[in-house]
Amino acid sequence: MVPRFKLLAIGAIILAFWTTVCAESPKPGKNEVTIRDHQQKVYLYPAEGAGQHRRVLFAPGDGGCRGFGITITEELAKAGYDAYCFDTRRYLESFTGPVVLSTEQIASDFNQMARWIQRGAQERILLVGWSEGAGLGLVATTDAANQATFQGLVAIGTPEDNILAWHWADIGAEITKKLPHEPTFKSADFMAKVSPISLLMIASTSDEYITPEATRALFAAAHQPKRLVMIDARDHKYSGNTAAFFRALREGLSWIEEQRR
């Protein structure tokens, strides 16, 4: 027979464990997740409608979860997905210092974020990235350890170069539509490594940050399964044709899910 004091001790440990798990479970609105001793912000937009829903990790541009990044997250929720907006600005800024992020660390960090979203479930996560977030998504999906974690990647407005740090002085580059003076990595170095994960690229015909020709060159470097959708729009935010953009996004996510059948 187990002594009573041992049973009480075991019960206390179990209670503490479940209290911690529940406290860390994703909740609608703002969440804080610790990655390598740095607090990160993740905003959960629950899917509309009842029942179980697929989960999407969304990484917006280096502006973080605001503006058009929030609009995309809301549309993902309307499409029936539990959408998690990962604040990329907070992420880049929190690891900016004497030593900046490495692509290996990015892949590991996204793995940790996906596991936090999964909460022990075996279902793979859909990954969507816009602008800087698309570049981060390329890094995350090409890591061998993440092949069983992510089902597919939607890369929206993928730039040729992606930053590895962020300072407040970089707001000037955002206003002038130029690449900040920060360490970078190239999207082209990762395109061929995404497969066998499904890749959907969505791009604007008049993106301020990348030409259609450069987008097609990136797409050509990727292996199957892949799909490219060019949207006739005025800018990086698909102004003038957001309806076509969001339709392509919904259809692309359905295409990715079909690849696993």
C-alpha positions as CSV (number, residue, x, y, z in Angstrom):
1,M,0.0,0.0,0.0
2,V,1.3,3.5,-0.9
3,P,1.7,5.7,2.2
4,R,-0.9,8.5,2.4
5,F,1.7,11.3,2.3
6,K,3.1,9.9,-0.9
7,L,-0.4,9.9,-2.5
8,L,-0.9,13.5,-1.4
9,A,2.5,14.4,-2.9
10,I,1.7,12.7,-6.2
11,G,-1.7,14.3,-6.3
12,A,-0.1,17.7,-5.7
13,I,2.3,17.2,-8.6
14,I,-0.5,16.1,-11.0
15,L,-2.6,19.1,-10.0
16,A,0.3,21.4,-10.5
17,F,1.0,19.9,-13.9
18,W,-2.5,20.2,-15.2
19,T,-2.8,23.8,-13.8
20,T,0.3,24.7,-15.8
21,V,-1.0,23.0,-18.9
22,C,-4.4,24.7,-18.7
23,A,-2.7,28.1,-18.0
24,E,-0.6,27.7,-21.1
25,S,-3.4,26.5,-23.4
26,P,-4.2,28.9,-26.3
27,K,-7.1,31.2,-25.6
28,P,-9.0,33.6,-27.9
29,G,-7.1,36.9,-28.2
30,K,-3.6,37.6,-27.0
31,N,-1.4,34.8,-25.7
32,E,2.2,34.8,-24.5
33,V,4.5,32.0,-25.3
34,T,8.1,31.7,-24.1
35,I,10.7,30.8,-26.7
36,R,14.3,30.5,-25.5
37,D,13.6,32.8,-22.5
38,H,11.9,35.5,-24.6
39,Q,8.1,36.2,-24.4
40,Q,6.4,36.1,-27.8
41,K,2.9,37.3,-28.6
42,V,0.4,35.1,-30.4
43,Y,-3.2,36.2,-31.2
44,L,-5.8,33.4,-31.6
45,Y,-8.8,34.1,-33.8
46,P,-11.1,31.1,-33.4
47,A,-12.8,29.7,-36.5
48,E,-16.4,30.7,-37.1
49,G,-18.9,27.9,-36.6
50,A,-19.2,25.0,-34.2
51,G,-17.2,21.7,-34.2
52,Q,-13.5,20.8,-34.7
53,H,-11.4,23.0,-36.9
54,R,-8.0,22.8,-38.6
55,R,-5.3,25.0,-37.1
56,V,-3.3,27.6,-39.0
57,L,-0.1,29.3,-37.8
58,F,0.1,32.7,-39.6
59,A,3.3,34.7,-39.7
60,P,2.7,38.2,-41.1
61,G,5.3,40.7,-42.3
62,D,7.8,42.5,-40.1
63,G,5.0,44.9,-39.0
64,G,3.6,42.1,-36.9
65,C,0.0,41.4,-36.1
66,R,-1.6,44.6,-37.2
67,G,-3.1,46.2,-40.3
68,F,-3.4,43.8,-43.2
69,G,-1.8,41.0,-41.1
70,I,-4.9,41.1,-38.9
71,T,-7.2,41.2,-41.9
72,I,-5.6,38.0,-43.2
73,T,-6.0,36.3,-39.8
74,E,-9.7,37.3,-39.7
75,E,-10.2,35.9,-43.2
76,L,-8.6,32.6,-42.1
77,A,-11.0,32.4,-39.2
78,K,-14.0,33.1,-41.5
79,A,-12.8,30.3,-43.8
80,G,-13.2,27.9,-40.9
81,Y,-9.6,27.7,-39.4
82,D,-8.4,28.4,-35.9
83,A,-5.9,31.1,-36.9
84,Y,-2.9,31.9,-34.7
85,C,-1.2,35.2,-35.7
86,F,2.5,35.1,-34.6
87,D,3.8,38.6,-33.9
88,T,6.9,38.6,-36.2
89,R,8.0,42.1,-35.2
90,R,8.1,41.1,-31.6
91,Y,9.9,37.9,-32.5
92,L,12.6,39.6,-34.6
93,E,13.0,42.5,-32.1
94,S,13.3,40.2,-29.1
95,F,16.3,38.3,-30.6
96,T,18.0,41.4,-31.9
97,G,21.3,41.9,-30.2
98,P,25.1,41.2,-30.5
99,V,24.1,37.9,-32.0
100,V,21.1,37.7,-34.3
101,L,18.8,34.9,-35.3
102,S,20.1,32.0,-37.3
103,T,17.9,30.0,-39.8
104,E,18.4,26.9,-37.6
105,Q,17.0,28.7,-34.6
106,I,14.0,30.0,-36.7
107,A,13.2,26.4,-37.7
108,S,13.4,25.2,-34.1
109,D,11.3,28.2,-32.8
110,F,8.6,27.5,-35.3
111,N,8.6,23.8,-34.3
112,Q,8.0,24.9,-30.7
113,M,5.2,27.2,-31.7
114,A,3.5,24.5,-33.7
115,R,3.7,22.1,-30.8
116,W,2.2,24.7,-28.5
117,I,-0.7,25.0,-30.9
118,Q,-1.1,21.2,-31.3
119,R,-1.3,20.6,-27.6
120,G,-0.3,16.9,-28.1
121,A,-2.5,16.3,-31.1
122,Q,-1.0,14.4,-34.0
123,E,-2.6,16.5,-36.7
124,R,-0.2,18.6,-38.7
125,I,-0.4,22.4,-38.8
126,L,-1.0,24.5,-41.8
127,L,1.6,27.4,-42.1
128,V,0.8,30.7,-43.8
129,G,3.3,33.5,-44.2
130,W,3.0,36.9,-45.7
131,S,6.1,39.0,-46.7
132,E,8.8,38.5,-44.1
133,G,6.6,35.7,-42.6
134,A,6.7,33.9,-45.9
135,G,10.5,33.8,-45.7
136,L,10.3,32.6,-42.2
137,G,7.9,29.9,-43.3
138,L,10.3,28.7,-46.0
139,V,12.9,28.2,-43.3
140,A,10.5,26.4,-41.0
141,T,9.2,24.0,-43.6
142,T,12.6,23.0,-45.1
143,D,14.0,21.7,-41.8
144,A,13.9,17.9,-41.6
145,A,12.6,18.0,-38.0
146,N,9.5,19.9,-39.2
147,Q,8.5,17.7,-42.1
148,A,6.0,15.9,-39.9
149,T,4.9,19.1,-38.1
150,F,3.6,21.2,-41.0
151,Q,1.3,20.0,-43.7
152,G,1.8,22.8,-46.2
153,L,3.0,26.3,-46.7
154,V,1.2,29.2,-48.2
155,A,3.8,31.9,-49.1
156,I,2.2,35.2,-49.8
157,G,4.3,38.0,-51.3
158,T,7.5,36.1,-50.8
159,P,10.5,38.5,-50.9
160,E,13.9,37.7,-52.3
161,D,15.6,38.7,-49.0
162,N,14.3,38.4,-45.5
163,I,15.6,40.1,-42.4
164,L,17.0,38.4,-39.3
165,A,16.7,41.4,-36.9
166,W,14.6,44.4,-36.3
167,H,15.3,47.9,-34.7
168,W,12.9,50.8,-34.3
169,A,15.0,52.7,-36.9
170,D,13.8,50.2,-39.5
171,I,10.4,52.0,-39.5
172,G,11.9,54.4,-42.0
173,A,12.6,51.5,-44.4
174,E,8.9,50.4,-44.0
175,I,7.7,53.9,-45.0
176,T,10.0,54.0,-48.1
177,K,9.2,50.4,-49.1
178,K,12.9,49.4,-48.9
179,L,14.7,46.5,-47.2
180,P,16.0,47.5,-43.7
181,H,19.7,47.5,-43.1
182,E,19.7,44.3,-41.2
183,P,21.3,40.8,-41.6
184,T,19.3,38.8,-44.1
185,F,18.8,35.4,-45.7
186,K,17.7,34.6,-49.2
187,S,14.4,32.9,-50.1
188,A,16.1,31.2,-53.1
189,D,18.3,29.2,-50.8
190,F,15.3,27.4,-49.4
191,M,12.8,27.0,-52.3
192,A,14.1,23.6,-53.4
193,K,14.0,22.2,-49.9
194,V,10.3,22.7,-49.2
195,S,9.2,19.5,-50.9
196,P,7.7,17.0,-50.0
197,I,5.6,19.6,-48.1
198,S,3.0,21.3,-50.4
199,L,3.8,24.9,-51.4
200,L,1.3,27.5,-52.6
201,M,2.7,30.9,-53.6
202,I,0.4,33.9,-54.0
203,A,1.8,37.1,-55.5
204,S,0.6,40.5,-56.7
205,T,1.4,41.6,-60.2
206,S,2.4,45.0,-58.8
207,D,4.2,44.2,-55.6
208,E,6.5,47.0,-54.4
209,Y,9.0,44.5,-53.0
210,I,9.4,41.9,-55.7
211,T,8.7,41.7,-59.4
212,P,6.5,39.0,-61.0
213,E,9.7,37.8,-62.8
214,A,11.5,37.3,-59.5
215,T,8.5,35.5,-58.0
216,R,8.4,33.1,-61.0
217,A,12.1,32.5,-60.6
218,L,11.6,31.5,-57.0
219,F,8.7,29.3,-57.9
220,A,10.7,27.6,-60.6
221,A,13.3,26.6,-58.0
222,A,10.7,24.7,-55.9
223,H,9.8,21.1,-56.5
224,Q,6.3,19.5,-56.6
225,P,3.8,19.6,-55.1
226,K,3.6,23.3,-55.8
227,R,1.2,26.0,-57.2
228,L,1.6,29.6,-58.1
229,V,-1.3,32.1,-58.2
230,M,-0.7,35.7,-59.6
231,I,-3.3,38.2,-58.5
232,D,-3.8,41.3,-60.6
233,A,-3.5,43.9,-57.8
234,R,-2.0,47.3,-57.2
235,D,0.5,46.5,-54.4
236,H,1.8,44.2,-51.6
237,K,-1.5,44.3,-49.9
238,Y,-3.5,43.3,-53.0
239,S,-5.3,46.6,-53.1
240,G,-8.0,46.7,-55.8
241,N,-8.5,42.9,-55.8
242,T,-8.5,41.6,-52.3
243,A,-11.6,39.5,-53.1
244,A,-9.5,37.5,-55.6
245,F,-6.6,37.3,-53.2
246,F,-8.8,35.8,-50.3
247,R,-10.5,33.5,-52.8
248,A,-7.0,32.2,-53.9
249,L,-6.0,31.8,-50.2
250,R,-9.1,29.7,-49.4
251,E,-8.8,27.6,-52.5
252,G,-5.1,27.1,-51.9
253,L,-5.6,25.9,-48.4
254,S,-8.1,23.4,-49.7
255,W,-5.6,22.2,-52.3
256,I,-3.0,21.7,-49.7
257,E,-5.4,19.6,-47.6
258,E,-6.3,17.5,-50.6
259,Q,-2.6,16.5,-51.1
260,R,-2.7,14.4,-47.9
261,R,-5.7,12.3,-49.1
